[in-house]
Amino acid sequence: MDVSDILAAHAAKQKSIQVEKEIPLEIDAGLLTVTDLNPVDTESYNADLEEYLLATARDGAQALIASLFSLPTTSSPDGPLAQLPPPTTQLPRAKPLPKPKPLTKWEKFAKAKGIQKKRKDKKVWDEEKQEWVDRWGWKGANKKEEEQWLTEVPANADVDFNPSHEARKKRKEKMAKNERQHVQNLARAEKEQGSGSSSGLQIQAQRKREIDRTLATTRTSTASMGKFDRKLEGEKKLKGVKRKFDPTEVSSSAEKSQNLEILSKLDREPLSKKSKRASDTPAAASVLNVRKAVRFASKGQGSAALARQAGGSKGKRGKR
């Protein structure tokens, strides 16, 4: 039995792992990509498109896998892992480069004077606790004066002087000052970036409107409409409708008119569009209650029943 043809066909399928092309493939193992710059073989492409694409993809994958096996490896529970090198292909950014952050007032002064910034450590040594504690935050070293049990009181202090409260007040004032300086730095940076442009002026105007709106909301949230709230420096007087309350004591005629007006509103129900069309005159529409008449008619009570009820009530009143 001659099996030479079968072996030849099988050997033809087993291609070599060495991929040789006129233009060498560009392999970037860091990004796991292969770039083939060879021109397309028009004859093979037109003869069998699927076979040509499979052969091209096979060559690229074979070259990439061969490059991965040549990299250093590390052992892991799942097997050896190749250590990928840094990528060599320069890809375009998805977003534009960030704009340089504008310098703050202190940073400009330090740059002009040649002052080098020294970064403080987040941890400091506490002699009493004999351990490292946080410089800021919960139970930080900046709250040590508020928590110590013994504090020296100044000679000219008031009788109700509380050292812990005073230390906490100073810390809060320092935090408010830092926040105020931070806001000023942001405003100064926006002003420098948008100086002379309409966008910068629009941003400033929008921020001013938001601040005024927030201030007005907080002022009107109290029962006194902000009458007894502490005024801020440079704050403008708010204009708006104030609450109006009716007087507790009114005359008998005014009270009578108010009650009659309420009763007239309760007695006269609003008419629908159909009833307005059915009514001949506005006076009849204002006196006749169409809905009530329809309810009486649906229950079997007509004008006679209404008359009997009216007569019976008059007779009873007369007997009494």
C-alpha positions as CSV (number, residue, x, y, z in Angstrom):
1,M,0.0,0.0,0.0
2,D,1.5,3.3,-1.1
3,V,0.9,6.0,1.5
4,S,3.4,8.5,0.2
5,D,0.7,10.9,-1.1
6,I,-1.0,10.9,2.3
7,L,2.3,11.6,4.1
8,A,3.1,14.4,1.7
9,A,-0.3,16.0,2.2
10,H,0.1,15.7,6.0
11,A,3.6,17.2,5.8
12,A,2.3,20.1,3.7
13,K,-0.2,21.0,6.5
14,Q,2.6,21.0,9.2
15,K,4.2,24.3,8.4
16,S,7.4,25.5,9.9
17,I,7.3,27.7,13.0
18,Q,9.8,30.0,11.3
19,V,7.8,32.7,9.4
20,E,9.9,34.1,6.6
21,K,8.6,37.0,4.5
22,E,10.1,39.6,2.2
23,I,9.4,42.3,4.8
24,P,9.9,41.1,8.3
25,L,6.9,41.3,10.6
26,E,6.9,44.0,13.3
27,I,6.2,42.3,16.6
28,D,5.3,44.3,19.8
29,A,5.1,41.8,22.5
30,G,4.2,44.5,25.1
31,L,0.9,45.1,23.3
32,L,0.6,41.6,21.8
33,T,0.3,42.9,18.3
34,V,1.9,42.0,15.0
35,T,2.1,44.4,12.0
36,D,2.4,42.9,8.5
37,L,3.7,45.5,5.9
38,N,3.9,43.1,3.0
39,P,1.9,43.9,-0.1
40,V,-1.2,41.8,-0.8
41,D,-0.7,38.9,-3.2
42,T,-3.4,39.7,-5.7
43,E,-3.4,36.3,-7.4
44,S,-3.8,34.3,-4.1
45,Y,-6.3,36.9,-2.8
46,N,-8.5,36.5,-5.9
47,A,-8.1,32.7,-6.1
48,D,-9.3,31.9,-2.5
49,L,-9.9,34.8,-0.2
50,E,-10.7,32.7,2.9
51,E,-7.6,30.6,2.6
52,Y,-5.4,33.7,2.0
53,L,-6.8,35.4,5.2
54,L,-6.3,32.3,7.2
55,A,-2.7,31.9,6.1
56,T,-1.9,35.6,6.8
57,A,-3.4,35.3,10.3
58,R,-1.6,32.1,11.0
59,D,1.8,33.6,10.1
60,G,1.2,36.6,12.4
61,A,0.0,34.4,15.3
62,Q,2.9,32.0,14.9
63,A,5.4,34.9,15.0
64,L,3.8,36.4,18.1
65,I,3.7,33.0,20.0
66,A,7.4,32.4,19.0
67,S,8.4,35.8,20.5
68,L,6.4,35.1,23.7
69,F,8.3,31.8,24.2
70,S,11.6,33.6,24.0
71,L,10.7,36.0,26.9
72,P,11.7,35.3,30.5
73,T,9.0,33.5,32.6
74,T,7.9,33.2,36.2
75,S,6.2,30.3,37.8
76,S,2.7,30.5,39.1
77,P,-0.1,28.0,40.2
78,D,-1.5,28.2,36.7
79,G,1.8,27.6,35.0
80,P,4.7,29.7,33.7
81,L,3.8,33.3,32.9
82,A,5.8,35.4,30.4
83,Q,7.0,38.8,31.5
84,L,6.0,41.2,28.8
85,P,8.4,44.0,27.9
86,P,7.3,47.6,27.7
87,P,5.3,48.5,24.5
88,T,7.3,50.0,21.6
89,T,4.4,51.1,19.5
90,Q,3.3,54.7,20.1
91,L,-0.5,54.8,20.2
92,P,-2.4,58.1,19.9
93,R,-4.1,59.5,23.1
94,A,-7.8,59.0,23.6
95,K,-8.0,62.5,25.2
96,P,-6.0,65.6,24.8
97,L,-3.1,66.4,27.0
98,P,-4.1,68.0,30.4
99,K,-3.5,71.7,30.7
100,P,-0.7,72.7,33.1
101,K,-2.1,73.4,36.6
102,P,-1.8,77.2,37.3
103,L,0.4,78.1,40.2
104,T,-1.1,79.4,43.5
105,K,-0.2,82.7,45.1
106,W,2.2,80.9,47.5
107,E,3.7,78.8,44.7
108,K,4.5,81.9,42.7
109,F,6.1,83.5,45.7
110,A,8.2,80.4,46.5
111,K,9.3,80.1,42.9
112,A,10.4,83.8,42.9
113,K,12.3,83.4,46.2
114,G,13.7,80.0,45.4
115,I,12.0,78.3,48.3
116,Q,11.9,74.5,48.0
117,K,8.8,72.7,49.1
118,K,9.2,70.1,51.8
119,R,6.5,67.5,52.0
120,K,5.5,66.6,55.5
121,D,5.1,63.1,56.7
122,K,1.6,61.8,57.3
123,K,2.7,60.2,60.6
124,V,4.3,61.8,63.6
125,W,5.8,60.3,66.8
126,D,3.7,60.8,69.9
127,E,5.8,60.9,73.1
128,E,2.9,60.2,75.4
129,K,1.4,57.3,73.5
130,Q,4.9,56.1,72.3
131,E,3.6,55.3,68.9
132,W,3.2,56.8,65.4
133,V,-0.1,58.7,65.0
134,D,-1.6,60.6,62.0
135,R,-0.7,64.2,61.6
136,W,-4.3,65.1,60.5
137,G,-7.7,63.4,60.6
138,W,-9.5,61.5,63.3
139,K,-7.5,61.4,66.5
140,G,-4.7,63.3,64.7
141,A,-1.8,65.2,66.3
142,N,-3.5,68.5,65.3
143,K,-6.2,67.7,67.9
144,K,-3.8,67.1,70.7
145,E,-4.5,70.4,72.5
146,E,-8.3,69.7,72.4
147,E,-7.9,66.3,74.1
148,Q,-5.2,66.9,76.8
149,W,-6.5,66.8,80.4
150,L,-4.3,69.6,81.7
151,T,-3.9,73.0,80.0
152,E,-2.3,76.2,81.2
153,V,-4.9,79.0,81.4
154,P,-3.7,82.6,80.7
155,A,-3.8,85.1,83.6
156,N,-6.2,87.4,81.8
157,A,-8.6,84.7,80.7
158,D,-12.4,84.9,81.5
159,V,-14.0,82.9,84.2
160,D,-15.8,80.6,81.7
161,F,-12.6,80.1,79.6
162,N,-12.5,76.6,78.2
163,P,-9.1,75.6,76.7
164,S,-10.4,72.7,74.6
165,H,-13.1,74.8,73.1
166,E,-10.6,77.6,72.3
167,A,-8.3,75.1,70.6
168,R,-11.1,73.6,68.6
169,K,-12.2,77.1,67.6
170,K,-8.7,78.0,66.4
171,R,-8.5,74.8,64.4
172,K,-11.8,75.4,62.7
173,E,-10.8,79.0,61.9
174,K,-7.6,77.7,60.3
175,M,-9.6,75.2,58.2
176,A,-12.0,77.9,57.1
177,K,-9.0,80.1,56.1
178,N,-7.5,77.3,54.1
179,E,-10.8,76.7,52.3
180,R,-11.2,80.4,51.6
181,Q,-7.7,80.6,50.2
182,H,-8.4,77.5,48.0
183,V,-11.5,79.1,46.6
184,Q,-9.5,82.3,45.9
185,N,-6.8,80.4,44.1
186,L,-9.4,78.7,41.9
187,A,-11.0,82.0,41.1
188,R,-7.6,83.6,40.3
189,A,-6.7,80.7,38.0
190,E,-10.0,80.9,36.1
191,K,-9.5,84.6,35.8
192,E,-6.0,84.2,34.4
193,Q,-7.0,81.5,32.0
194,G,-10.1,83.4,30.7
195,S,-8.7,86.9,31.0
196,G,-10.1,89.0,28.2
197,S,-12.3,86.2,26.9
198,S,-16.1,85.9,27.0
199,S,-15.9,82.4,28.4
200,G,-14.0,83.5,31.5
201,L,-16.5,86.3,32.1
202,Q,-19.4,84.0,31.7
203,I,-18.0,81.5,34.2
204,Q,-17.5,84.2,36.7
205,A,-21.0,85.6,36.2
206,Q,-22.5,82.1,36.5
207,R,-20.6,81.4,39.7
208,K,-21.8,84.7,41.2
209,R,-25.4,83.8,40.3
210,E,-25.1,80.4,41.9
211,I,-23.7,81.9,45.1
212,D,-26.4,84.5,45.3
213,R,-29.1,81.8,44.7
214,T,-27.7,79.6,47.4
215,L,-27.4,82.5,49.9
216,A,-31.0,83.5,49.2
217,T,-32.2,79.9,49.7
218,T,-30.4,79.7,53.1
219,R,-31.8,83.0,54.2
220,T,-35.4,82.2,53.4
221,S,-35.2,78.7,55.0
222,T,-35.6,80.0,58.6
223,A,-38.9,81.0,60.2
224,S,-37.9,84.6,60.4
225,M,-36.9,84.7,56.7
226,G,-33.3,85.4,57.7
227,K,-34.2,88.5,59.8
228,F,-32.1,87.4,62.8
229,D,-29.3,85.7,60.9
230,R,-25.8,87.1,61.0
231,K,-25.0,89.2,57.9
232,L,-22.0,88.4,55.9
233,E,-19.4,91.0,54.8
234,G,-20.5,92.7,51.6
235,E,-23.9,90.9,51.6
236,K,-26.7,92.6,49.7
237,K,-30.2,93.0,51.1
238,L,-32.5,90.3,49.8
239,K,-35.6,91.5,47.9
240,G,-38.6,89.3,48.0
241,V,-42.2,88.8,49.2
242,K,-42.4,88.7,52.9
243,R,-44.9,86.6,54.8
244,K,-48.3,88.3,55.5
245,F,-50.4,87.2,58.4
246,D,-54.0,88.2,59.0
247,P,-54.7,90.2,62.2
248,T,-56.0,88.1,65.1
249,E,-58.8,90.6,66.0
250,V,-61.2,91.8,63.2
251,S,-64.5,93.6,63.3
252,S,-67.8,91.7,63.3
253,S,-68.8,93.0,59.8
254,A,-65.5,91.9,58.3
255,E,-65.7,88.4,59.9
256,K,-69.4,88.1,58.7
257,S,-68.4,89.0,55.1
258,Q,-65.5,86.5,55.2
259,N,-67.8,83.7,56.5
260,L,-70.5,84.5,53.9
261,E,-67.9,84.4,51.1
262,I,-66.7,81.0,52.3
263,L,-70.3,79.6,52.4
264,S,-71.0,81.0,48.9
265,K,-68.0,79.1,47.5
266,L,-69.1,75.9,49.2
267,D,-72.7,76.2,48.1
268,R,-72.0,77.0,44.5
269,E,-70.1,74.2,42.7
270,P,-68.2,74.9,39.4
271,L,-70.3,74.2,36.3
272,S,-69.0,72.1,33.5
273,K,-68.7,73.2,29.9
274,K,-71.9,71.2,29.0
275,S,-74.0,72.9,31.6
276,K,-72.7,76.3,30.5
277,R,-73.8,75.5,26.9
278,A,-77.2,74.3,28.1
279,S,-78.0,77.3,30.2
280,D,-79.7,80.2,28.4
281,T,-78.6,83.0,30.6
282,P,-75.6,83.6,32.9
283,A,-77.9,84.3,35.9
284,A,-79.6,80.9,35.5
285,A,-76.3,79.1,35.3
286,S,-75.0,80.8,38.4
287,V,-78.2,79.9,40.5
288,L,-79.1,76.4,39.1
289,N,-77.0,73.5,40.4
290,V,-77.2,71.1,37.5
291,R,-75.2,68.3,39.2
292,K,-77.5,68.3,42.2
293,A,-80.6,68.2,40.0
294,V,-79.3,65.3,38.0
295,R,-78.7,63.3,41.2
296,F,-82.3,63.9,42.4
297,A,-83.7,62.9,39.0
298,S,-81.6,59.7,38.9
299,K,-83.0,58.7,42.3
300,G,-86.7,59.1,41.1
301,Q,-87.2,62.5,42.7
302,G,-88.6,65.2,40.5
303,S,-89.9,68.7,41.0
304,A,-92.9,67.3,42.9
305,A,-90.8,65.5,45.4
306,L,-88.7,68.6,45.9
307,A,-91.9,70.6,46.4
308,R,-93.3,68.1,48.9
309,Q,-90.1,68.2,50.9
310,A,-90.1,72.0,50.9
311,G,-93.8,72.1,51.9
312,G,-93.3,69.5,54.6
313,S,-90.5,71.4,56.1
314,K,-92.6,74.6,56.1
315,G,-95.5,72.8,57.7
316,K,-93.4,71.5,60.4
317,R,-92.0,74.9,61.1
318,G,-95.5,76.3,61.2
319,K,-96.7,73.6,63.7
320,R,-93.8,74.3,66.0
